[in-house]
Amino acid sequence: MNAAVVQLNDPHSMGGWFAPFTSRQYCSWFYWLMVLSALSLVWQVLEALFKVISSGGKLYALSNPTLWTMLFLNAIGYFTNRLMYSMCLNSV
């Protein structure tokens, strides 16, 4: 066997970096990332509400594209982590 060949499913080989996890204990990483993403999303929504309230109820305070970008990215992060957590629980 050639020494340069990487066995993809052997955890003792370099291919172990690409091998699937075999325990549910790794699912907790996705759970905590999901929780952090949800908290970040809630924080962004509260910040948006604070901007509207502090501007006297004027909705032009929400015209900042950075606010919408961060809301979108936090929502995508939450969805991705929730999806990965669900896939991890159902596959192991």
VOFI-360706 format. One line per field, with one value per residue (C-alpha): residue number from 1; residue in three letters; x, y, z negated. Coordinates in nm, 3 decimals. Each point is the difference from the previous one (the first is absolute). Example, Ala and Ser with C-alpha at 12.3 -4.5 7.8 and 13.67 -1.06 7.14 Angstrom:
BEGIN
seq (1/2);
type (ala/ser);
xx (1.230/0.137);
yy (-0.450/0.344);
zz (-0.780/0.066);
//
This chain:
BEGIN
seq (1/2/3/4/5/6/7/8/9/10/11/12/13/14/15/16/17/18/19/20/21/22/23/24/25/26/27/28/29/30/31/32/33/34/35/36/37/38/39/40/41/42/43/44/45/46/47/48/49/50/51/52/53/54/55/56/57/58/59/60/61/62/63/64/65/66/67/68/69/70/71/72/73/74/75/76/77/78/79/80/81/82/83/84/85/86/87/88/89/90/91/92);
type (met/asn/ala/ala/val/val/gln/leu/asn/asp/pro/his/ser/met/gly/gly/trp/phe/ala/pro/phe/thr/ser/arg/gln/tyr/cys/ser/trp/phe/tyr/trp/leu/met/val/leu/ser/ala/leu/ser/leu/val/trp/gln/val/leu/glu/ala/leu/phe/lys/val/ile/ser/ser/gly/gly/lys/leu/tyr/ala/leu/ser/asn/pro/thr/leu/trp/thr/met/leu/phe/leu/asn/ala/ile/gly/tyr/phe/thr/asn/arg/leu/met/tyr/ser/met/cys/leu/asn/ser/val);
xx (0.000/0.123/0.084/-0.150/-0.347/-0.238/-0.262/-0.311/-0.182/0.298/-0.005/0.375/0.079/-0.017/-0.332/-0.143/-0.047/-0.264/-0.151/-0.346/-0.048/-0.121/-0.139/-0.286/0.228/0.104/-0.361/0.025/0.236/-0.275/-0.250/0.211/0.077/-0.374/-0.065/0.267/-0.139/-0.352/0.122/0.186/-0.312/-0.213/0.263/-0.013/-0.381/0.007/0.259/-0.224/-0.296/0.215/0.101/-0.364/-0.102/0.295/-0.068/-0.353/-0.174/0.134/0.069/0.283/0.222/-0.030/0.133/0.357/0.112/0.245/-0.290/-0.182/0.317/0.074/-0.359/0.016/0.337/-0.109/-0.320/0.201/0.243/-0.285/-0.168/0.326/0.090/-0.353/0.008/0.341/-0.115/-0.311/0.203/0.254/-0.268/-0.178/0.309/0.191);
yy (0.000/0.345/0.216/0.306/-0.156/0.142/-0.236/0.216/-0.205/-0.086/0.227/-0.052/0.123/0.356/-0.104/-0.017/0.374/-0.071/-0.311/0.027/0.035/-0.319/0.134/0.224/0.196/0.211/0.105/0.223/0.228/0.073/0.046/0.266/0.172/0.004/0.156/0.266/0.075/0.035/0.235/0.206/0.018/0.113/0.262/0.136/0.019/0.182/0.240/0.073/0.066/0.226/0.203/0.049/0.096/0.233/0.179/0.087/-0.281/0.098/-0.301/0.170/-0.122/-0.346/0.118/-0.092/-0.287/-0.123/-0.073/-0.205/-0.182/-0.098/-0.114/-0.211/-0.153/-0.080/-0.161/-0.210/-0.098/-0.109/-0.198/-0.169/-0.101/-0.124/-0.204/-0.147/-0.087/-0.175/-0.189/-0.103/-0.135/-0.192/-0.151/-0.137);
zz (0.000/0.087/-0.305/0.169/0.021/-0.259/-0.140/-0.025/-0.263/-0.219/-0.309/-0.050/0.350/0.131/0.152/-0.350/0.029/0.262/-0.156/-0.154/-0.374/-0.164/-0.327/-0.104/-0.230/0.300/0.055/-0.305/0.192/0.252/-0.283/-0.173/0.330/0.067/-0.342/0.055/0.345/-0.141/-0.273/0.258/0.216/-0.294/-0.085/0.355/-0.004/-0.335/0.137/0.299/-0.230/-0.217/0.307/0.097/-0.353/-0.054/0.331/-0.111/0.186/0.341/0.221/0.188/-0.286/0.159/0.336/-0.098/0.228/-0.263/-0.235/0.262/0.100/-0.358/-0.055/0.314/-0.088/-0.356/0.131/0.248/-0.277/-0.227/0.276/0.101/-0.355/-0.067/0.320/-0.086/-0.354/0.136/0.258/-0.264/-0.235/0.272/0.158/-0.298);
//
